[in-house]
Each structure stands twice: as structure tokens, then as C-alpha cells.
Amino acid sequence: MKKVIALICILAAVLGFSGCNQIRHAPAVQKQANPLPDGAPVSEQPLSARYYYLESVMLHQEGQPGPAAASLEKAIAADPESSFLQRDLIRLHLEMGQEEKALAMAEELAVRDPDDVDNLLMLVRLNKDTNTEDQLLSLMQKILELDPENKETYLRLGKTYMENQQFPQALELFSQMADHLPRYYVAHFYLGEAHLLSGNYKEAQEAFLETIRLEPDLVEPRFKLVEIFRHKTDDTDHEKILTIYEEILEMEPDNDRALLESALIYHKTGQKDKAADLFTALGRQAATNSRLIMVAVDTFIAQKRYDDAVVVFSELLKADPDSDNLNFFLGMAYESQKKADQAIQHYLKVSSAHPQYKKTLLTIAFLYREMGREEKAVTFLEQHHAKNPKDIDIISYLSAFYEQQGRLEKAMDLLAKGLADAPENTSLLFRLGTIQDKAGKKEACIATMKKIIEIDPEDASALNYLGYTYADLGIHLDQAEILIQKAMEIKPEDGYITDSMGWVYFQQKKYENAVIYLERAAELTDFESIIASHLADAYVKTGQLAKALAAYRKALANAKKEDADLVQEITEKIKDLERRSGNSDAEKTAPVTP
């Protein structure tokens, strides 16, 4: 304690108590009838809030946040009106992981002094994940009323508006910010961004030019100007855009985006030699500069500029034809253009050393299938399975292809071999169980789903599948309800699990309960055909024939052509219900949604 007191004295002398200006002096101690005797220790005399605050500072510097917080609490007891001390204590609670205590203090502080901007700011920072968006917006708007030049709040509130695509509100906010902070370039930049997203290209251009006038060395507003020029006319002014890129490269000679865009413009405007020289230099860099490739991906593929992406990656590839990365992304660009043959051609050049090699193999198989070359897709996966017989992903996808071809025994045999090496792989087990179900092997399916639940009691898919299987068979209905209830607790907004619960109640002849769950399931799945059919069945049981007919028709409309048996079943139910209603023309006008 002596060490702490000595340090406090030193700190007080150095700082002149300047850090404690917001702490009130403790009130003067009244003269007591029986004053402390001469020589009484200092510790028995009342200490000030300033003293405890400085003690807290020193304890915190020594890495003792708990004792530091205790000292701050004593300081607050001596000066309970100091918001400064309470905010410091809130920060210590956060540092110690006591978020709830910090939030409660911040809320109390904001209620006690609702016009203190620092209090409100602290509450916004703490509430960003726990409060509703409307409450946060209200808090931030209050801060700006009190402090119209608060930069942090403008940016935080503006970000919220932009994320929610509330562009009129963003425009009003950033206009206000630019008015109050006319020399702050960030205000003009975000005002330009809001105008750009609103399609106000002239106003956006003016705002970005003002940003550059205030901060001439910025490159980002220049990229935004290029974006505006692309939007404003169909016939892009390449010369004007090229001038902007040259300005950027004068400031940042290694700016990858500007270099790539410049090379592309040279290519588009017939300046082939310039384009080739620049692309060749960039292509050679790409072997060791992964950032360059990712900039190209972000600029062209992520922005859906697929034609430009094909040009850029094709040109870069000329300098390094065996590049895994360049072949992979050129394949992706062609795939995005729906040019499967060219995509496959480049995907096949990606070596097994590439981190996306597995994804590439599976993509090739899917592209073959999309092209109608299903047998080629299967053969391709079989070849790679032979090379890597324990690869779980290839086993899983190859079994799915076999299943689609109706080769169920072959799919189950492949999965069984995979499970011999990975007996607790729940992904393979689930696929096996579903195929066993399709093959009519209900007991085997039930056993497989039980095994998954033994391995992972929280596997919602297995819980639901087993519960629904019981319900569909009309057996173990109480157990089915328990299984599906647990699945719903894990995934409460899953429409298929909600349907399963409705179907359990249907099988239990609790038709009113069934309707409640099946209506919700139909809503969550946009009236998926089987779920809509289940709902219609429940409506029939509750005597709501008009709603039943509408739901059957919705189920029929959403049924897939290949589900011939389901289509036939629903069609027969519609005909039967129309006959029973005795008024088919009137019923046809019933609304689709129940």
C-alpha cells in the first residue's frame, strides 16, 4: 500500500491532477467534536475521490484490474455524481469480461444524465449487439441533436442506413454531416457514396471531387469516379478513365487494381502492344504476388464483370500457362459465363497441390452432369475415387450420382466401404440412411439414423428423419414427437422439421394441432409440394374443404415433373374433393393461401 501511495503522489505531482478535472473535490470534512488525536494514521482520515481514482490508475498499470475497479468504486462513493468515474469503471468491467454489469451501469448512467454525449456514446458502443436496431438509431439520433459534429456517430449511423439500403436517410445524414463538417473529407466521400448508390451520378461526382480537393492524395474517390463514368453512359469514355488510373499510379505505382484496369483498357481500345507488355509483367508477378490475383478476383469476378474477367485472366495466363491460381479463376470466370467446356478445360489444369483442388474436381463432375454428360461425370469421379479410395467427399458425391441414376445398391455399397474407414462419419451415415429409405429398407434406415443420434445427439437432421419415418409408418408416435420436438429446439425455423411435427399430430389424430404446424411449415417452405399436400390433408380432416382444395392445387403447381406418383396422388385428391364438395366451380375461386 505504501508503494501505491508513493506512486500516486508522484503521478499527482507530474500530472497536476490534470486527468481528474471532471472529479469533484470531496466535501470538506466537518470539524468533529472529538477530532482524531495527534499522530493518528492517514489511513483513518477520509480520502478524496481524486485519491482513489489515482490509486485505480496505478493498480491498472500494474495489471490489477480487479483492485483497480474496487478503488474506482470507492472514488464513486466519494463523488457519486461523476460520470467520468463511472465510465472508467464501465471500461474496467468490460476489460474483465463483465459485459452485463458494464451494460447495466451504462444504461443507468444514460437515464441519470440523458444529455451527456459521452454517456450516450458509451451506451451505443455497448448496445450494438444487444439492443434493437430502432433503439440504437434513436440513441444515435439523440447524440447528433446534442452534438451535431460528432464524427463517430455520423459514421456509425450512416453505416446502418447503408447496410439497410435506406439511401434517402443516408443522403440526409451525410448531407447534414458535410454541412456541419465542411472541411472533413470523409463526410464528402460518404455523401458521394450515398448519391452513387441512389443513382444520383452528377451529385456523386461533385462529392467525390470535393473529397479529392480536400485530400488530394486519396485514390479511393478516384476509383469511385471511374465507377460513375461507367454508369453514366453506355459508351464508356476510356480516355477519361485512363487519365484517372494514371493519376492513381502516379501516387501509388504498385496499385494492382489500377494496373489491371489500365491493361484492360489498352486491350479494349486496340493498344495491343501496351496491353501485352503490362499483362505480361503482371502475369509474371502473379506467381509470387497472390494479392494481385485476389485483387483481380475482387475487381472482375466478385463484381460480376465476367467478360472482363475472362480477358484479364486469359492475358495473365499467357505469362504463366501452368499457374494453378490463374487456371482456377479463369475456369471460374468461364463457369460464370455458362461456358462449361472452357471452364472444364481450365479446371483440369489445376494441380492436386492447389488448396481448391477438391472443389475443382467436384465442380467438373457437376458441369459434366449439367451438360447432359452424366455418365462422363460418374466415370470422372470413379477415376478419382480409385486414386483416393478413402476421400470422404468423393465418396459422398459419387454415391449421390449413383443414387440419381437409380443405382441404389451400388451407392449403398460405396458408402459402406467408406464407413469401414470412417465408421462415425455422420455425413456418410445420413446419406446411407436416406438411400436405404429410398430402397425400401426401412429397418436399416431406422438403425442408421439411431446410430447417428448415438454419435451426435444434437444432429437435428437425423432426429427429424427418424421421427418423420416413425410418423409416416404410424408407429412409435410418442417417441416421434419427442425426437422432432428436440430437432425443432435446435432448428426452430426449419420448415421441414415443422412439417414433421405437424405430420406426427396428424397421425395422432390431433388434427387442429396438425393444422397449426403445417400452416407454419407451408409458409416457411413457400408451399413445397409434399408439405402443402400434408396441410391439405389436415384441412380435410378439420372440415375446411375450400382451404384444402386451394392447398392441393398449390401442391400440384409446385410438384416437380419427375415426381409422377406424387402428381397423380394429388390430382386424384383434387378430383375427389371436387366431387365431394359438389361445387367445383365455386371452389376453384378459393384463395391459394390458407
Phi and psi in degrees as a GROMACS rama.xvg file:
@    title "Ramachandran Plot"
@    xaxis  label "Phi"
@    yaxis  label "Psi"
@TYPE xy
-60.6879  -39.1867  LYS-2
-62.2656  -43.7879  LYS-3
-63.2615  -43.6594  VAL-4
-61.8521  -42.867  ILE-5
-61.697  -43.3194  ALA-6
-64.2569  -37.7572  LEU-7
-63.2799  -41.8445  ILE-8
-62.6384  -42.4683  CYS-9
-62.3226  -47.3663  ILE-10
-61.41  -42.7988  LEU-11
-61.8632  -40.1357  ALA-12
-66.6346  -39.8789  ALA-13
-71.5237  -45.7857  VAL-14
-83.6699  -17.3317  LEU-15
61.4267  28.4596  GLY-16
60.5064  20.5442  PHE-17
-64.2412  -26.7799  SER-18
-77.2383  -5.8314  GLY-19
-116.417  23.7927  CYS-20
-61.8208  -24.5994  ASN-21
-88.272  -0.0921111  GLN-22
-95.0643  128.499  ILE-23
-74.8343  149.673  ARG-24
-67.2421  141.807  HIS-25
-62.9312  144.125  ALA-26
-60.3738  149.26  PRO-27
-59.9905  139.083  ALA-28
-76.061  127.628  VAL-29
-65.9871  142.724  GLN-30
-65.0675  126.783  LYS-31
-90.2316  155.212  GLN-32
-64.4417  -37.7248  ALA-33
-119.506  79.6395  ASN-34
-62.3929  160.921  PRO-35
-59.3296  139.856  LEU-36
-66.2532  155.434  PRO-37
-54.3485  138.645  ASP-38
85.0597  4.44389  GLY-39
-63.0051  140.336  ALA-40
-62.6939  148.473  PRO-41
-59.5869  -34.0512  VAL-42
-61.3441  -19.4119  SER-43
-88.8679  -5.03992  GLU-44
-93.1219  148.37  GLN-45
-60.0792  136.032  PRO-46
-106.388  153.216  LEU-47
-88.2024  164.471  SER-48
-60.2898  -35.9729  ALA-49
-61.5703  -41.857  ARG-50
-61.9263  -49.9341  TYR-51
-65.2473  -33.7147  TYR-52
-63.3431  -46.7865  TYR-53
-64.386  -36.672  LEU-54
-61.3568  -41.8222  GLU-55
-61.7407  -42.9875  SER-56
-57.9406  -47.4028  VAL-57
-66.1975  -41.1681  MET-58
-63.7162  -38.6514  LEU-59
-65.9852  -40.6053  HIS-60
-63.3933  -28.215  GLN-61
-84.4381  4.97275  GLU-62
78.6398  31.5031  GLY-63
-121.604  74.5111  GLN-64
-64.3918  -34.3472  PRO-65
-62.068  -56.4923  GLY-66
-60.1451  -33.8843  PRO-67
-61.1434  -42.3125  ALA-68
-64.0499  -39.9161  ALA-69
-61.8106  -40.8358  ALA-70
-64.9641  -39.6502  SER-71
-63.8103  -37.4451  LEU-72
-62.2939  -36.5718  GLU-73
-67.9468  -38.5934  LYS-74
-62.2137  -41.41  ALA-75
-67.0187  -35.7285  ILE-76
-63.0045  -35.1976  ALA-77
-76.9711  -27.6664  ALA-78
-140.251  74.018  ASP-79
-66.6767  -11.2197  PRO-80
-90.2965  -3.76668  GLU-81
-81.1883  108.034  SER-82
-67.4971  -32.632  SER-83
-56.263  -48.6412  PHE-84
-64.3594  -40.8831  LEU-85
-68.2638  -36.8817  GLN-86
-65.5638  -36.9403  ARG-87
-64.6688  -38.9324  ASP-88
-67.286  -37.2104  LEU-89
-60.0376  -42.9774  ILE-90
-62.3599  -38.9241  ARG-91
-65.9531  -39.8842  LEU-92
-60.5337  -41.1355  HIS-93
-63.7424  -43.1585  LEU-94
-60.177  -33.3948  GLU-95
-88.727  6.2381  MET-96
79.8161  17.042  GLY-97
-97.8261  66.2076  GLN-98
-63.0116  -41.8718  GLU-99
-64.5191  -41.2381  GLU-100
-64.776  -41.4646  LYS-101
-62.2369  -44.8828  ALA-102
-64.4272  -42.3302  LEU-103
-61.5296  -41.7993  ALA-104
-64.2973  -43.2144  MET-105
-63.1387  -40.9747  ALA-106
-64.0529  -42.6118  GLU-107
-64.1093  -39.7164  GLU-108
-65.1313  -41.5482  LEU-109
-67.2259  -34.4652  ALA-110
-69.6302  -41.264  VAL-111
-68.1164  -38.1717  ARG-112
-136.102  76.1366  ASP-113
-70.0276  -8.47039  PRO-114
-103.464  7.92676  ASP-115
-88.9628  110.783  ASP-116
-59.7657  -40.8167  VAL-117
-62.0045  -37.608  ASP-118
-63.6994  -45.0331  ASN-119
-67.2123  -39.2284  LEU-120
-61.4168  -42.8946  LEU-121
-62.8546  -39.8921  MET-122
-64.8456  -39.5513  LEU-123
-62.0726  -45.554  VAL-124
-61.8007  -39.2253  ARG-125
-76.2416  -30.355  LEU-126
-89.018  -2.18402  ASN-127
-59.7058  -27.2253  LYS-128
-107.092  -13.7492  ASP-129
-112.088  -19.8821  THR-130
-98.03  164.088  ASN-131
-74.335  157.382  THR-132
-63.5649  -38.445  GLU-133
-62.0307  -39.9906  ASP-134
-65.2851  -41.2936  GLN-135
-63.9511  -44.9737  LEU-136
-59.1113  -42.8461  LEU-137
-62.9168  -43.3014  SER-138
-61.1545  -46.3359  LEU-139
-66.6468  -38.0933  MET-140
-64.427  -36.6903  GLN-141
-64.6816  -40.8851  LYS-142
-59.9589  -43.6859  ILE-143
-70.2916  -28.4046  LEU-144
-65.2262  -40.1365  GLU-145
-78.1619  -34.0199  LEU-146
-138.285  85.5944  ASP-147
-67.2884  -1.61153  PRO-148
-115.858  20.0994  GLU-149
-79.283  100.971  ASN-150
-61.2364  -45.7036  LYS-151
-56.1362  -43.5596  GLU-152
-71.7827  -38.8164  THR-153
-55.4348  -47.8487  TYR-154
-69.8334  -39.6015  LEU-155
-66.3368  -45.5426  ARG-156
-68.2479  -41.0799  LEU-157
-62.3954  -39.5175  GLY-158
-61.269  -40.7046  LYS-159
-61.8359  -45.5717  THR-160
-61.4176  -44.0009  TYR-161
-65.7365  -43.3099  MET-162
-62.1836  -34.0274  GLU-163
-88.6984  5.73666  ASN-164
56.7737  35.4864  GLN-165
-93.3612  70.9259  GLN-166
-68.3721  -36.785  PHE-167
-60.2275  -41.3985  PRO-168
-66.2384  -39.5953  GLN-169
-63.2193  -42.2363  ALA-170
-61.0552  -45.2783  LEU-171
-62.8603  -42.7267  GLU-172
-64.474  -49.7329  LEU-173
-72.5707  -26.5063  PHE-174
-64.4358  -43.8996  SER-175
-61.5543  -42.185  GLN-176
-62.508  -44.4057  MET-177
-65.0582  -33.9128  ALA-178
-67.0454  -43.0288  ASP-179
-79.2877  -27.2281  HIS-180
-128.082  64.9372  LEU-181
-65.2809  -20.1109  PRO-182
-96.7564  3.74225  ARG-183
-94.9419  106.961  TYR-184
-62.4752  -29.4502  TYR-185
-62.0762  -36.4663  VAL-186
-61.2553  -44.3278  ALA-187
-70.3215  -33.955  HIS-188
-63.7699  -46.9803  PHE-189
-73.0374  -27.3943  TYR-190
-63.7277  -42.6435  LEU-191
-62.1663  -40.8477  GLY-192
-62.0067  -43.6498  GLU-193
-63.9877  -41.0229  ALA-194
-64.4248  -41.8687  HIS-195
-61.7455  -44.9886  LEU-196
-68.8624  -21.6846  LEU-197
-89.6141  -4.5964  SER-198
82.7478  13.1815  GLY-199
-91.8402  78.6684  ASN-200
-69.9033  -37.3413  TYR-201
-63.2941  -47.3921  LYS-202
-66.0602  -37.6075  GLU-203
-62.6212  -44.149  ALA-204
-59.9125  -43.8749  GLN-205
-61.8118  -41.1822  GLU-206
-66.7687  -41.1691  ALA-207
-69.5519  -36.0247  PHE-208
-64.8645  -37.9586  LEU-209
-65.6971  -37.6241  GLU-210
-58.7002  -45.6957  THR-211
-67.207  -36.7207  ILE-212
-62.5095  -40.0883  ARG-213
-75.85  -32.7443  LEU-214
-137.477  81.7851  GLU-215
-63.3894  -19.5072  PRO-216
-91.0195  7.54417  ASP-217
-80.0233  136.604  LEU-218
-96.9642  -29.0629  VAL-219
-61.6234  -43.8364  GLU-220
-63.0749  -25.7414  PRO-221
-69.6658  -40.4018  ARG-222
-61.903  -35.8002  PHE-223
-66.9146  -35.888  LYS-224
-63.0128  -39.4771  LEU-225
-60.8185  -41.8016  VAL-226
-60.7918  -39.528  GLU-227
-64.6906  -45.1144  ILE-228
-60.7182  -34.7294  PHE-229
-68.0995  -35.579  ARG-230
-76.3628  -35.5213  HIS-231
-68.8625  -35.216  LYS-232
-136.521  151.37  THR-233
-70.8173  -36.423  ASP-234
-92.9083  90.0343  ASP-235
-61.9065  137.026  THR-236
-80.9568  88.3378  ASP-237
-62.1312  -35.4735  HIS-238
-64.7823  -43.3109  GLU-239
-64.2642  -42.6745  LYS-240
-65.4257  -41.7611  ILE-241
-62.3335  -36.1664  LEU-242
-61.9417  -40.5648  THR-243
-65.2622  -43.7235  ILE-244
-62.7735  -35.3287  TYR-245
-65.5141  -37.7152  GLU-246
-61.2121  -44.3172  GLU-247
-61.9114  -43.219  ILE-248
-71.7032  -23.0331  LEU-249
-66.8453  -37.1336  GLU-250
-82.2708  -39.0233  MET-251
-132.475  85.5609  GLU-252
-59.2474  -21.8912  PRO-253
-103.586  19.6979  ASP-254
-70.0091  106.325  ASN-255
-60.2241  -40.3304  ASP-256
-64.1572  -45.2851  ARG-257
-65.4296  -37.2186  ALA-258
-64.8502  -45.86  LEU-259
-64.0896  -44.4913  LEU-260
-65.4799  -38.4769  GLU-261
-63.5226  -45.3976  SER-262
-60.4153  -39.2878  ALA-263
-64.8057  -41.6505  LEU-264
-64.6425  -42.5414  ILE-265
-56.0203  -42.6877  TYR-266
-63.9992  -44.1866  HIS-267
-69.7789  -30.7783  LYS-268
-95.9367  13.0678  THR-269
80.798  9.32813  GLY-270
-87.4814  68.0103  GLN-271
-61.6453  -40.0326  LYS-272
-64.9771  -45.8249  ASP-273
-61.515  -43.3361  LYS-274
-61.8179  -46.9574  ALA-275
-62.4751  -43.9302  ALA-276
-61.0445  -45.8773  ASP-277
-70.7167  -43.7653  LEU-278
-62.6538  -38.9388  PHE-279
-63.0148  -45.2183  THR-280
-62.0102  -42.2176  ALA-281
-69.1919  -38.4584  LEU-282
-62.2938  -36.8043  GLY-283
-69.34  -35.9568  ARG-284
-66.756  -32.1888  GLN-285
-58.8622  -27.1322  ALA-286
-62.0741  -31.8674  ALA-287
-118.107  -6.12954  THR-288
-115.385  84.254  ASN-289
-65.5786  -26.1727  SER-290
-61.1822  -39.5505  ARG-291
-58.4279  -44.2011  LEU-292
-65.4156  -42.7002  ILE-293
-67.593  -32.1202  MET-294
-63.9671  -41.4239  VAL-295
-62.5507  -41.0818  ALA-296
-63.4081  -47.7758  VAL-297
-64.2157  -37.1182  ASP-298
-77.0775  -37.6015  THR-299
-110.744  -49.7355  PHE-300
-76.0868  -48.4138  ILE-301
-63.1927  -30.2456  ALA-302
-89.7488  8.87277  GLN-303
62.0566  29.8057  LYS-304
-92.986  66.8528  ARG-305
-67.7262  -37.052  TYR-306
-62.772  -44.1135  ASP-307
-64.3595  -38.4325  ASP-308
-60.8076  -42.2725  ALA-309
-61.6759  -43.6739  VAL-310
-62.0129  -50.3118  VAL-311
-61.9985  -51.1807  VAL-312
-70.2642  -33.2107  PHE-313
-62.9662  -42.8596  SER-314
-69.5088  -42.1517  GLU-315
-61.9072  -36.0269  LEU-316
-66.3187  -24.7263  LEU-317
-61.6943  -30.2877  LYS-318
-82.6052  -17.7879  ALA-319
-151.539  74.4221  ASP-320
-61.503  -21.3219  PRO-321
-98.1504  10.111  ASP-322
-65.5701  121.472  SER-323
-60.3126  -47.2007  ASP-324
-62.1345  -47.3373  ASN-325
-66.255  -40.4338  LEU-326
-65.1434  -40.3578  ASN-327
-61.6509  -48.6219  PHE-328
-75.2509  -28.9179  PHE-329
-68.0247  -38.8635  LEU-330
-59.6942  -41.0666  GLY-331
-64.2914  -40.3287  MET-332
-63.6281  -44.6973  ALA-333
-64.5713  -39.4896  TYR-334
-60.4328  -40.7497  GLU-335
-65.0636  -27.151  SER-336
-84.1314  1.42896  GLN-337
65.9831  29.7063  LYS-338
-105.428  81.2639  LYS-339
-64.6229  -40.932  ALA-340
-58.6454  -48.5153  ASP-341
-66.3372  -36.5814  GLN-342
-62.3934  -47.3087  ALA-343
-61.337  -40.8648  ILE-344
-54.5586  -41.2763  GLN-345
-85.5768  -34.5164  HIS-346
-60.3525  -35.9956  TYR-347
-65.9229  -17.6069  LEU-348
-87.8394  -5.4133  LYS-349
-77.0285  125.667  VAL-350
-81.7187  165.5  SER-351
-67.684  -13.3774  SER-352
-77.7697  -14.6139  ALA-353
-75.2675  138.556  HIS-354
-62.9427  -20.432  PRO-355
-101.676  18.1624  GLN-356
-59.5115  -46.2819  TYR-357
-61.3711  -46.3612  LYS-358
-58.7308  -37.7247  LYS-359
-63.413  -44.3147  THR-360
-59.3014  -48.0396  LEU-361
-65.8839  -36.5715  LEU-362
-64.2199  -41.7396  THR-363
-58.6082  -44.7871  ILE-364
-61.2046  -44.8192  ALA-365
-65.3936  -37.4117  PHE-366
-65.008  -41.4349  LEU-367
-57.7468  -43.5046  TYR-368
-66.0564  -41.7166  ARG-369
-62.4103  -28.7514  GLU-370
-81.6327  0.451949  MET-371
85.1494  9.97804  GLY-372
-103.145  61.9716  ARG-373
-63.3876  -41.3067  GLU-374
-65.7917  -35.4883  GLU-375
-63.4215  -40.0884  LYS-376
-61.3444  -45.462  ALA-377
-64.7938  -45.9463  VAL-378
-59.3939  -41.7834  THR-379
-60.1586  -47.275  PHE-380
-67.7205  -36.4514  LEU-381
-62.1394  -40.2056  GLU-382
-61.7069  -42.3306  GLN-383
-76.6266  -28.1914  HIS-384
-65.3142  -38.7487  HIS-385
-62.4916  -34.76  ALA-386
-75.0967  -34.5749  LYS-387
-132.775  74.1489  ASN-388
-65.0829  -13.9225  PRO-389
-103.02  6.48581  LYS-390
-72.1869  111.617  ASP-391
-62.9623  -41.6699  ILE-392
-63.7514  -43.6402  ASP-393
-66.1924  -40.2621  ILE-394
-59.1376  -46.0851  ILE-395
-62.7111  -47.1008  SER-396
-72.1727  -37.4373  TYR-397
-65.7855  -39.5084  LEU-398
-63.4872  -35.6825  SER-399
-65.5831  -38.3517  ALA-400
-66.6647  -42.2718  PHE-401
-60.0867  -42.7455  TYR-402
-60.3185  -43.9177  GLU-403
-62.9083  -32.6771  GLN-404
-79.681  -4.27995  GLN-405
82.7826  10.8145  GLY-406
-91.9059  67.8883  ARG-407
-67.8333  -40.95  LEU-408
-62.5494  -41.501  GLU-409
-64.2861  -39.6346  LYS-410
-63.555  -44.9815  ALA-411
-66.7667  -37.3708  MET-412
-64.0024  -42.8367  ASP-413
-63.0444  -44.4801  LEU-414
-65.7654  -37.637  LEU-415
-62.1987  -39.9286  ALA-416
-66.2334  -39.1096  LYS-417
-64.4568  -38.5015  GLY-418
-72.5416  -21.231  LEU-419
-63.0195  -32.5249  ALA-420
-91.8178  -24.8101  ASP-421
-135.544  70.7939  ALA-422
-64.0975  -18.3497  PRO-423
-110.75  20.7884  GLU-424
-79.3753  105.461  ASN-425
-70.0249  -24.8871  THR-426
-65.5866  -47.3931  SER-427
-65.6691  -40.2224  LEU-428
-62.0116  -42.5352  LEU-429
-64.8567  -42.9004  PHE-430
-62.1967  -40.9108  ARG-431
-60.5972  -45.2081  LEU-432
-61.5594  -41.3393  GLY-433
-67.2347  -36.8628  THR-434
-71.6768  -38.0121  ILE-435
-58.535  -40.9095  GLN-436
-61.9352  -46.8506  ASP-437
-62.573  -32.5914  LYS-438
-80.5433  0.130349  ALA-439
84.7757  10.6703  GLY-440
-95.2706  73.498  LYS-441
-64.1049  -43.2591  LYS-442
-63.3443  -41.0583  GLU-443
-65.0657  -40.1926  ALA-444
-60.6397  -46.817  CYS-445
-60.8432  -43.4656  ILE-446
-62.6911  -39.5575  ALA-447
-66.7582  -43.7128  THR-448
-64.8037  -37.384  MET-449
-61.9887  -38.2982  LYS-450
-65.54  -40.1923  LYS-451
-60.1195  -43.8342  ILE-452
-67.453  -32.8506  ILE-453
-63.4349  -41.2271  GLU-454
-71.823  -43.2954  ILE-455
-138.014  93.8799  ASP-456
-62.7282  -12.4194  PRO-457
-101.326  12.7226  GLU-458
-75.9432  98.5145  ASP-459
-62.7925  -35.6725  ALA-460
-65.0202  -43.9547  SER-461
-68.6898  -40.9861  ALA-462
-58.8  -45.3061  LEU-463
-67.1987  -43.4886  ASN-464
-63.3385  -44.0256  TYR-465
-66.157  -43.9027  LEU-466
-62.2234  -43.6845  GLY-467
-66.3596  -38.1106  TYR-468
-60.538  -45.0006  THR-469
-58.6172  -46.0271  TYR-470
-63.5675  -42.9663  ALA-471
-64.3967  -33.401  ASP-472
-84.0613  -10.8094  LEU-473
73.2889  28.8465  GLY-474
-124.287  157.682  ILE-475
45.4298  48.1706  HIS-476
-67.0372  -34.5099  LEU-477
-64.6228  -42.3304  ASP-478
-66.1301  -38.1222  GLN-479
-59.7426  -42.8713  ALA-480
-61.8603  -41.9749  GLU-481
-63.8099  -45.1046  ILE-482
-61.4793  -45.6937  LEU-483
-74.305  -32.9178  ILE-484
-60.3046  -40.8733  GLN-485
-65.9802  -40.4082  LYS-486
-62.3228  -38.8732  ALA-487
-66.5965  -33.8635  MET-488
-64.867  -33.4181  GLU-489
-78.9843  -40.2159  ILE-490
-131.568  77.6104  LYS-491
-67.4359  -20.8976  PRO-492
-105.197  19.2677  GLU-493
-86.4009  117.34  ASP-494
-65.2793  -32.7739  GLY-495
-74.0352  -37.4199  TYR-496
-68.2881  -39.3045  ILE-497
-62.024  -39.0851  THR-498
-60.6568  -42.2972  ASP-499
-59.7128  -41.7941  SER-500
-64.3506  -41.561  MET-501
-60.7823  -37.9277  GLY-502
-71.9468  -32.5807  TRP-503
-61.1201  -47.6984  VAL-504
-63.1311  -35.7326  TYR-505
-61.1835  -46.3891  PHE-506
-67.9847  -25.6733  GLN-507
-83.4483  1.20163  GLN-508
66.1157  22.5251  LYS-509
-95.6332  72.9147  LYS-510
-68.8155  -34.3125  TYR-511
-63.6658  -43.705  GLU-512
-63.4699  -39.3273  ASN-513
-59.4102  -43.146  ALA-514
-59.9938  -42.5838  VAL-515
-57.8297  -48.8045  ILE-516
-73.242  -37.4233  TYR-517
-71.639  -33.1221  LEU-518
-62.8307  -43.3477  GLU-519
-65.0297  -40.8663  ARG-520
-63.4204  -42.4192  ALA-521
-62.6369  -39.0774  ALA-522
-64.4725  -43.4913  GLU-523
-68.1967  -27.6763  LEU-524
-108.331  9.06109  THR-525
56.2483  43.9963  ASP-526
60.129  50.5941  PHE-527
-52.7126  143.968  GLU-528
-57.9799  -47.8815  SER-529
-66.1922  -41.4588  ILE-530
-66.638  -41.0421  ILE-531
-63.0013  -36.0709  ALA-532
-66.6758  -41.7262  SER-533
-59.2291  -44.69  HIS-534
-61.3872  -43.0854  LEU-535
-60.7827  -41.6101  ALA-536
-58.0847  -41.9845  ASP-537
-68.9896  -36.9258  ALA-538
-61.5342  -40.9955  TYR-539
-58.9213  -44.8376  VAL-540
-65.9902  -26.5989  LYS-541
-97.8038  8.5254  THR-542
78.3545  12.6887  GLY-543
-94.2945  73.5564  GLN-544
-70.4876  -34.4642  LEU-545
-64.7273  -44.6061  ALA-546
-65.3731  -36.8809  LYS-547
-62.2811  -46.3641  ALA-548
-62.7165  -41.2052  LEU-549
-63.6218  -41.4244  ALA-550
-68.2477  -38.8712  ALA-551
-60.2194  -43.6358  TYR-552
-64.7458  -37.6288  ARG-553
-65.2164  -41.0199  LYS-554
-61.4847  -41.4837  ALA-555
-65.7798  -40.6427  LEU-556
-64.5145  -32.559  ALA-557
-92.2999  -6.39096  ASN-558
-69.2657  143.399  ALA-559
-80.2211  147.221  LYS-560
-59.0044  -34.9601  LYS-561
-72.2679  -13.777  GLU-562
-87.3998  63.8133  ASP-563
-61.3617  -40.7143  ALA-564
-64.1727  -41.8909  ASP-565
-65.8212  -42.7883  LEU-566
-58.8867  -44.3672  VAL-567
-63.8524  -42.7364  GLN-568
-62.412  -46.0232  GLU-569
-66.5379  -40.1142  ILE-570
-58.958  -44.3024  THR-571
-64.1367  -38.6035  GLU-572
-66.0516  -38.0077  LYS-573
-63.4107  -46.622  ILE-574
-61.3658  -42.9881  LYS-575
-63.6171  -41.8891  ASP-576
-69.0717  -36.7055  LEU-577
-64.2669  -39.0034  GLU-578
-65.9842  -41.938  ARG-579
-67.2362  -36.592  ARG-580
-69.8129  -29.5952  SER-581
69.5599  11.251  GLY-582
-152.604  62.8642  ASN-583
-63.3211  -36.7997  SER-584
-64.5882  -41.6006  ASP-585
-66.2953  -40.9051  ALA-586
-65.5739  -29.9373  GLU-587
-64.7355  -16.7134  LYS-588
-89.6587  -0.763353  THR-589
-64.8073  144.826  ALA-590
-64.5342  151.109  PRO-591
-74.0862  -42.3672  VAL-592
-81.8413  133.952  THR-593
